[in-house]
Amino acid sequence: MAMELLERVKANLILQHSEDDMLLQSYITAAAAYAESYQHLSQDYYQTNPMPPTTEQAIVMLSSHFYESRDGSTGGFFSDNVQAAQQVWDTVNLLLRLDRNWKV
């Protein structure tokens, strides 16, 4: 899963080099941890369980956002809007909500 996600994040960012692979992997790890927490799943849940496509897309988007905004800017595909960072988080949370474990 980790290598597939790395390749998807790199494709999303249009990166063809491998110089930032370790950095991207750390962002993917952070995004997956956020997804597990948001979805009320145990830590490292997606290490042993399949990841739904909507969650995978959220992780790709969030990892890409972390990479593009590593200098504190709000780059990325929403960069033409002053609310760019908020739009990224709103979209990621909407995707993660689809696979959330709703506890009552």
C-alpha positions as MATLAB code, in Angstrom:
seq = 'MAMELLERVKANLILQHSEDDMLLQSYITAAAAYAESYQHLSQDYYQTNPMPPTTEQAIVMLSSHFYESRDGSTGGFFSDNVQAAQQVWDTVNLLLRLDRNWKV';
ca = [
       0.000    0.000    0.000;
       2.711    2.492    0.970;
       4.533    2.300   -2.370;
       1.275    2.589   -4.323;
       0.313    5.666   -2.313;
       3.743    7.188   -2.847;
       3.391    6.730   -6.600;
      -0.138    8.204   -6.557;
       1.017   11.228   -4.538;
       3.954   11.775   -6.898;
       1.624   11.529   -9.899;
      -0.752   14.004   -8.272;
       2.133   16.407   -7.691;
       3.613   15.720  -11.147;
       6.947   14.752   -9.535;
       9.284   12.584  -11.574;
      12.312   12.553   -9.279;
      12.856   10.533   -6.117;
      14.748   13.130   -4.070;
      11.703   13.889   -1.906;
      10.413   10.325   -1.508;
      11.294   10.125    2.198;
       9.616   13.472    2.829;
       6.528   12.414    0.875;
       6.399    9.136    2.776;
       6.366   11.041    6.069;
       3.446   13.134    4.789;
       1.611    9.980    3.697;
       2.165    8.469    7.155;
       0.809   11.626    8.805;
      -2.192   11.756    6.460;
      -2.989    8.074    7.090;
      -2.776    8.631   10.849;
      -5.154   11.579   10.492;
      -7.547    9.438    8.436;
      -7.536    6.655   11.027;
      -8.175    9.109   13.835;
     -10.913   10.970   11.950;
     -12.594    7.693   11.033;
     -12.398    6.390   14.626;
     -10.134    3.487   13.654;
      -7.245    2.028   15.587;
      -3.731    3.276   14.947;
      -2.123    1.573   11.913;
      -5.517    0.128   10.901;
      -4.702    0.567    7.225;
      -1.447   -1.364    7.601;
      -3.462   -4.590    7.829;
      -6.842   -3.660    6.347;
      -7.823   -2.566    2.861;
      -8.178    1.157    2.296;
     -11.372    2.309    0.577;
     -10.814    4.383   -2.586;
     -12.330    7.505   -1.008;
      -9.930    7.295    1.933;
      -7.022    6.682   -0.426;
      -7.956    9.795   -2.408;
      -8.186   11.843    0.802;
      -4.698   10.685    1.804;
      -3.307   11.548   -1.633;
      -4.869   15.011   -1.457;
      -3.757   15.680    2.109;
      -0.207   14.424    1.503;
       0.006   16.609   -1.598;
      -1.248   19.587    0.395;
       1.375   18.980    3.097;
       4.100   18.861    0.431;
       2.933   21.931   -1.449;
       2.430   23.909    1.752;
       5.599   22.847    3.572;
       6.840   26.438    3.499;
       3.649   27.754    5.119;
       1.957   28.752    1.881;
      -1.373   27.479    0.644;
      -0.284   26.054   -2.693;
      -1.978   23.353   -4.640;
      -5.008   22.952   -6.803;
      -7.050   25.378   -4.665;
      -4.287   28.017   -4.689;
      -6.333   30.591   -6.583;
      -8.561   31.054   -3.554;
      -7.754   32.808   -0.263;
      -9.488   29.937    1.540;
      -7.293   27.327   -0.169;
      -6.139   25.485    2.945;
      -9.671   25.344    4.358;
     -10.989   23.955    1.071;
      -8.405   21.178    1.149;
      -9.368   20.195    4.698;
     -13.089   20.382    3.930;
     -12.685   18.134    0.887;
     -10.464   15.655    2.739;
     -12.904   15.463    5.649;
     -15.861   14.938    3.283;
     -14.036   12.018    1.671;
     -13.021   10.522    5.023;
     -16.536   10.877    6.370;
     -17.769    8.392    3.752;
     -15.825    5.569    5.445;
     -16.091    6.795    9.027;
     -16.840    4.325   11.808;
     -19.745    6.176   13.435;
     -19.730    5.365   17.125;
     -22.842    6.037   19.107;
];
